[in-house]
């Protein structure tokens, strides 16, 4: 069980300016939760707080009954708007580095083929379209063994085919017991959605 209780988040650029008040939710294994409604700054700030990349003003975040801050190795994988790609390296160099860092070399080839990257592996990431950069980040996501995925509008700017590939991965992750929490600007009628506007005062 992943739980956020009474989470209050400030604007990271303007401490004291409250963005969200008393956000609470619980997600069990297999859950897919979308955070919607608010503007991009609010959604990103909330997701970064959940990921432990910024400190909420108040509240508690736990996984399996343990405070998330107490995990030596956090059980989550976060992809934000900056994607975490080294622009001066090739696709292959990025993926190879992540495969070693995540101890997931055995899954590298499958991720490359699934996302159709096999013919452009030597391309420098600085020359790629944003859609392709997101595919590289999704390949990294496939290599992650973390139980929780935190995704900040990762499907935005993907073409229709790649959105379907990502959606399929999310469903597979959930069916294997993972937990996915994602921000979205689109309606997700078939999934649990939490409207952050309900927590804005």
TAVENCOR-V656816 format. One record per residue. N is the residue number from 1. RES is the residue in one letter. SS is DSSP state (2 for helix, 1 for strand, 0 for the rest). PSI is psi in whole degrees, 0 to 359 (999 if undefined). OMEGA is omega in whole degrees, 0 to 359 (NA if undefined). Layout:
N&RES&SS&PSI&OMEGA ; N&RES&SS&PSI&OMEGA
This chain:
1&X&0&127&175 ; 2&X&1&130&188 ; 3&X&1&135&168 ; 4&X&1&127&182 ; 5&X&1&122&175 ; 6&X&1&45&183 ; 7&X&1&126&175 ; 8&X&1&128&187 ; 9&X&1&132&177 ; 10&X&1&161&172 ; 11&X&1&121&183 ; 12&X&0&336&180 ; 13&X&0&353&181 ; 14&X&1&72&182 ; 15&X&1&137&184 ; 16&X&1&340&175 ; 17&X&1&101&185 ; 18&X&1&128&178 ; 19&X&1&319&184 ; 20&X&1&138&179 ; 21&X&1&130&167 ; 22&X&1&49&176 ; 23&X&1&126&179 ; 24&X&1&136&173 ; 25&X&1&161&176 ; 26&X&1&137&177 ; 27&X&1&123&179 ; 28&X&0&174&179 ; 29&X&0&134&180 ; 30&X&0&2&184 ; 31&X&0&143&170 ; 32&X&1&117&184 ; 33&X&1&129&176 ; 34&X&1&135&176 ; 35&X&1&121&187 ; 36&X&1&184&167 ; 37&X&0&311&184 ; 38&X&0&174&178 ; 39&X&0&173&186 ; 40&X&2&323&181 ; 41&X&2&316&181 ; 42&X&2&311&182 ; 43&X&2&315&179 ; 44&X&2&318&181 ; 45&X&2&320&178 ; 46&X&2&314&182 ; 47&X&2&322&178 ; 48&X&2&324&177 ; 49&X&2&318&178 ; 50&X&2&323&181 ; 51&X&2&349&182 ; 52&X&0&12&180 ; 53&X&0&344&172 ; 54&X&0&158&186 ; 55&X&0&124&176 ; 56&X&0&156&179 ; 57&X&0&327&177 ; 58&X&1&168&179 ; 59&X&1&173&184 ; 60&X&1&138&177 ; 61&X&1&122&183 ; 62&X&1&155&174 ; 63&X&1&124&183 ; 64&X&0&37&176 ; 65&X&0&2&183 ; 66&X&1&137&179 ; 67&X&1&132&184 ; 68&X&2&327&181 ; 69&X&2&342&183 ; 70&X&2&354&178 ; 71&X&0&127&176 ; 72&X&0&318&175 ; 73&X&0&109&185 ; 74&X&0&137&185 ; 75&X&0&40&184 ; 76&X&1&159&176 ; 77&X&1&122&185 ; 78&X&1&134&171 ; 79&X&1&116&179 ; 80&X&0&193&183 ; 81&X&0&332&182 ; 82&X&0&349&171 ; 83&X&0&334&178 ; 84&X&0&22&180 ; 85&X&0&136&175 ; 86&X&0&108&189 ; 87&X&0&333&183 ; 88&X&0&0&179 ; 89&X&0&161&177 ; 90&X&1&168&175 ; 91&X&2&314&181 ; 92&X&2&316&181 ; 93&X&2&320&176 ; 94&X&2&309&184 ; 95&X&2&323&179 ; 96&X&2&318&177 ; 97&X&2&314&181 ; 98&X&2&322&180 ; 99&X&2&319&178 ; 100&X&2&317&182 ; 101&X&2&323&183 ; 102&X&0&3&181 ; 103&X&0&50&185 ; 104&X&0&35&181 ; 105&X&2&329&183 ; 106&X&2&339&181 ; 107&X&2&2&187 ; 108&X&2&312&183 ; 109&X&2&320&180 ; 110&X&2&320&179 ; 111&X&2&318&180 ; 112&X&2&314&182 ; 113&X&2&319&182 ; 114&X&2&321&183 ; 115&X&0&4&175 ; 116&X&0&36&183 ; 117&X&0&359&191 ; 118&X&0&334&183 ; 119&X&0&357&183 ; 120&X&0&23&186 ; 121&X&0&332&182 ; 122&X&0&358&179 ; 123&X&0&137&173 ; 124&X&1&138&184 ; 125&X&2&335&179 ; 126&X&2&344&181 ; 127&X&2&358&186 ; 128&X&0&154&170 ; 129&X&0&162&180 ; 130&X&2&325&177 ; 131&X&2&315&181 ; 132&X&2&323&176 ; 133&X&2&321&178 ; 134&X&2&325&177 ; 135&X&2&323&176 ; 136&X&2&318&178 ; 137&X&2&323&178 ; 138&X&2&324&176 ; 139&X&2&319&176 ; 140&X&2&319&179 ; 141&X&2&320&179 ; 142&X&2&332&181 ; 143&X&2&341&184 ; 144&X&0&138&177 ; 145&X&0&7&180 ; 146&X&0&145&182 ; 147&X&0&334&184 ; 148&X&1&129&173 ; 149&X&1&130&175 ; 150&X&1&115&189 ; 151&X&1&125&181 ; 152&X&1&91&179 ; 153&X&0&46&183 ; 154&X&0&335&181 ; 155&X&0&348&179 ; 156&X&0&137&179 ; 157&X&0&3&171 ; 158&X&0&147&175 ; 159&X&0&171&188 ; 160&X&2&318&181 ; 161&X&2&317&182 ; 162&X&2&330&174 ; 163&X&2&321&178 ; 164&X&2&321&178 ; 165&X&2&317&179 ; 166&X&2&316&179 ; 167&X&2&320&178 ; 168&X&2&318&178 ; 169&X&2&318&179 ; 170&X&2&317&180 ; 171&X&2&322&177 ; 172&X&2&317&179 ; 173&X&2&315&180 ; 174&X&2&319&182 ; 175&X&2&339&178 ; 176&X&0&9&176 ; 177&X&0&3&179 ; 178&X&0&169&177 ; 179&X&1&128&180 ; 180&X&1&126&175 ; 181&X&1&121&186 ; 182&X&1&142&169 ; 183&X&1&155&181 ; 184&X&0&150&173 ; 185&X&0&359&182 ; 186&X&0&158&174 ; 187&X&0&135&178 ; 188&X&0&74&190 ; 189&X&0&334&184 ; 190&X&0&3&184 ; 191&X&0&161&176 ; 192&X&1&129&181 ; 193&X&1&135&178 ; 194&X&1&117&181 ; 195&X&1&111&184 ; 196&X&2&343&177 ; 197&X&2&338&178 ; 198&X&2&348&182 ; 199&X&2&15&177 ; 200&X&0&133&179 ; 201&X&0&999&NA
